[in-house]
């Protein structure tokens, strides 16, 4: 038989279990913190990925504007980090509109 990479085997198992999309979405949330860096990740907190859109809680209109101008580059870096196109758009929401979906800051 032909050798398959561990990643390909894992992808197949996740597909079989029906959780591949949820795992990719969780990876995107973690990757956001990495590609954004601590300063930006603090001001634009990843909430969830829904239908290819990463929702970010951004309390400041100034930061929402800044992120809008940087959206293409951020998407490219995020998907490059993930190794495939998982996130097709970034959606900026006011934290109060996000309700209970905004995660707490993780302690390291």
N, C-alpha and C positions, 0 to 999 in steps of 0.2 A: 504494500500500500504506500501511498504517498505521505510523506511526513507533513504534519500540520503544526502550525505554531500554537503555543499555549494560548495566546490571545484569541486565535481563531476557534480553538476548542471551547474556550470560556464563552465567547460570543454565542456559539451554538447552544451551549448549556443554558445560558441566560434566555435565549430565544425560546428554547423548549420549555423552560419554566414560566415563560410569559412575563418576565420582569426586565427584559433588556432595555426597554424605554425608560423605566424608572431608574435603573442603574446609570444610564447615560445622563439623565437629568440631574441625578445626584452628583455625578462627576463634574457636570457643568457648573453647579453651585460651588463646588470646591475649587474648580479651576478659576472661577471669577476672582476669588480672593488672591490667588497666585498672580494672575496677569494684571490685576488692578493695582496691586501693592497695598500696603497698610493704610496709607493716607486716603486713597480713593475708595478702598473697600469699606472704610469707616463712614464715608459720606454717601456711598451708594451700596446699600446692603442688599445682597441677593436674597430674594424671597422664594421664588420657585421658577421652574421652567414649565410652560404650558403651551402646547402646540407649537413648539419651536421658538417660543418667545421667552427670553429671560426677563422676569420682572425684577426691577431694582427699586427699593424704597430710597428716595432721594428727597430729603426735607427742604432743600434750598433750591429756589428757582434759578439762581446763578449756577449751581452745580448741574441742574438739569440741562441748562443751555450749554454749558461746557461739554457735558457728555454727549449731547446731540451732535455737536461738531466733531467729536472724536468717535462716533458710533462705528463707522466703517472699520477704522483701525482696531478698535476694541474687539469687534466681531471676528476680524481676521486673526488676531492674536489668540482669542479664546478658542476658536475652532482649530487653529494650528496646534494649540496645547492639547486639545482633545483628540487630535489625529483624524478628525472627520467633521463634517458640518452637522453639528447638533443644534446649535442656536442660530436661527435665521434673523432674529431681530432682538433689540433691547427695548424694553418698555419701562419708562420712568414714571413711578407713581409716588404720590405724597404718602408718607408713612401712615397718616391717619386714615387714608382711603384703603390702605392695605389691611387694616383691621388686625386680627390676631395672627396673620400669616407671617409677620416680620419676626425672624428668629432673634434670639438674644445673642449678644456678643459672646463668642466662645472664649473661655479662659485658656491660656496656653501654659 
